[in-house]
């Protein structure tokens, strides 16, 4: 099968690409000039530098592809130019999907995020749970808009869509929010503990890649949504496990939630002036997301796709070892 992948050089993308190559698929990877592609060299991979706003190139590349996997997005909780969330996560996604329609792609795998459910209830929420009224970051707002747009395109124009909604993705190679917290603990850069009672559902990057690879070849999944992730743990337990595996003590100071929010507000204000990310990743959006937490249930992917989720502590152990090896 010939598959076009956007975002193939990212955290999830690199693991997924290896899976797809092992399964014998031919891949076209759309990358940027700045993408790190040194470990994506393979005779079955065609690396193409292209812009996600270039409809002509997108349609040409998709014209003989059986499947599109759209991973490219801006995943962060702070950007110096916040308009990038709307521009990439919403507008570029719309152009990619319209191009897929024109090119006649048979299956489009839309990779979103479980955080778009926001304050949905009851917990843990599933694919059938209505979205909550509140989401906690500009990232989540843009991803919810993109998701609504994608499903409108499915219903009104026949886009052959499958939705994938990973929980908080962790594992070897993680350099985003969860990985940064682990790295700060291991390198003794974390000044204090906080938000320890917040509960978050995590999923291993390798399980996400496995689920997407299964969707590629599985029939009768068009129009389906799959949340990925099942086990939730307290952030305090997350930090404690990182400490135990790495042998690094946690900070003695434990901050109440109100103090974390005040500090993140001050750090975010400094970032707006300096145009540099907040220290320890403590932006207002990240604090809101982590303090409210989120719990979701990806049992549907177990039943219908045959996904098997690794225990969270196994994923954290592997993350610690990866950080130590790449110190």
Buried (B, 14 or more C-beta within 10 A) or exposed (E): BBBBBBBBBBBBBBBBBBBBBEEEBBBBBBBBEEBEBEEBEEEEBBBEEBEBEBBEBBBBBBEEBBBBBBBBBBBBBBBEEBEBBBBBBBBBBBBBBBBBBEBEBEBBBBBBBBBBBBBBEEBBBBBEBEBBEEBBBBBBBBBBBBBEBBBEBBEEEEBBBBBBBBBBBBBBBBEBBBBBBBBBBBEEEBEBBBBBEBBBBBBBBBBBBBBBBBBBBBEEBBEBBBBBBBBBBBBBBBBBBBBBBBEBEBBEEEBEBEEBBEBBBEBBEEBEEEEEBBBBBBBBBBBBBBBBBBBBBBBBBBEBBEBEBBEBBEBBBBBBEBBEEEE
